[in-house]
Amino acid sequence: MALLAVDALPTDPLDALHEIARTADEFDSLKRSQVIAARRDGETWEAIAEALGVSRQSAWACYSADVRAELAANAEANTGLTEDEAVELAVAEVRAVRRHRRTR
């Protein structure tokens, strides 16, 4: 899968660098969204790191803030829940993740 074809780059080196930088930004955004999706699906930082070819610590350091922001946004969107409902929902999610991990 190529996000940028080398033969499609502009001939001017600075224009080519601009295009490469734009593509790199898109690629980073795509990686971040997939990491968030993987965590939402219950994947561990270790599994994500292996898929990215980095250490678990590196993956966590690079992407954990994005995952926390996603969780915070989700929490803000559910302000209609009581504290008890929120706890029940959290427990149900943890159980679902554990079941998912056992089936692999």
Summary of the structure (lengths in Angstrom):
residues: 104
radius of gyration: 18.8
end to end distance: 26.8
largest distance: 61.4
contacts: 217
relative contact order: 0.08
helix: 78%
strand: 0%
